[in-house]
Amino acid sequence: MSPELARLGHVALETPDLEGSLDFFVDAVGFEEVEREGDTAYLRAVDEFDHHSIALSEAEEAGVGHVGWQTRKPEYLGEFETVLEDQGIEVTWVDAGKEAGQGEAFRFTTPTGHEFEFYYEMEKPDPPAERRSKLKNKTYDRTTTNAIAPRRIDHVQLWDPDANDFRAWLTEALNFRVQERYNRTDGSRWGTFLSANGNKIEAAVIEDEEAAMGPALHHIAYKVPSADDLFDAHDAMNEHGIPTDGIGQHSISRGKFLYVRDPVSGHRIEFNAGGYVVFDPDWDTIEWEEGDLEDRQWIGQIESKARVEY
């Protein structure tokens, strides 16, 4: 049996001004700062049980350190190492605790240049007593948190000038499943929407038409309960003087969205509501052809293609 990934776990981001970026991530958006270790702040969404889903580090310039994926079993770490090394991909092991809250892990560069990390163990600390919900299956007391705070990490959008090769590698080497894809009239592929665990879209792989640009992260999406929360988030961004990058509903995934960017680093967060999950093991990939719709957004539009490279 092939080793399996359980889910998207976290993303390590870099910013030229940690305190300035925390004004966005914590004060405006509503992430909780779980721990500070040197020049790295570990952030968690308010309904997450893991130690963190964003590691935000100060660096000379904005960048992406890695995208972290949790394996389904601890022994799958070693099995994935064998899979990768058989393909000539070098892995670098990371000791437990080097990334706060996380057990032993390894990092590697995918064939098209994305930086990934695989791990199994992640601490599940409690929030401070004064912030903790009385419900044992809930993390923070909502009356003590930012009203628009996102609930949990949902997916990443990864841009790549060799997106089709990257998509093929994810499916063949790592057993990702394709949920939807969008084909151009000339036969090329604009986007492929994949899942590591099979029940929802966790990685959107988009072809970057600027061949000179390297692989990059376009955004990290976080779930909110309803479309009303998108308007509340938009209102909060206005109050903080932070411009937004569009609000609406995707045709692909049916997810409703609001995009906002950290003014300091350019890192983009998507507030995401709606969409669907897939439990059918015989799911037929949904095929979109250019011209099926006038635009890839069902409602609204995305106003910027800005993205941050590794």
Sequence and secondary structure as in RCSB ss.txt:
>XXXX:A:sequence
MSPELARLGHVALETPDLEGSLDFFVDAVGFEEVEREGDTAYLRAVDEFDHHSIALSEAEEAGVGHVGWQTRKPE
YLGEFETVLEDQGIEVTWVDAGKEAGQGEAFRFTTPTGHEFEFYYEMEKPDPPAERRSKLKNKTYDRTTTNAIAP
RRIDHVQLWDPDANDFRAWLTEALNFRVQERYNRTDGSRWGTFLSANGNKIEAAVIEDEEAAMGPALHHIAYKVP
SADDLFDAHDAMNEHGIPTDGIGQHSISRGKFLYVRDPVSGHRIEFNAGGYVVFDPDWDTIEWEEGDLEDRQWIG
QIESKARVEY
>XXXX:A:secstr
    EEEEEEEEEEES HHHHHIIIIIII  EEEEEETTEEEEE TT  SS SEEEEE SS EEEEEEEEESSTT
HHHHHHHHHHHTT   EEE TTSSTTB SEEEEE TTS EEEEE  B      TTTB SSTT SB GGGS TT  
 EEEEEEEEETTHHHHHHHHHHHH  EEEEEEE TTS EEEEEEESSSSS  EEEEE S TTS  EEEEEEEE S
SHHHHHHHHHHHHHHT  EEEEEEESSTTEEEEEEE TTT  EEEEEEE      TT   EEEETTSSSSSEEEE
       EE 
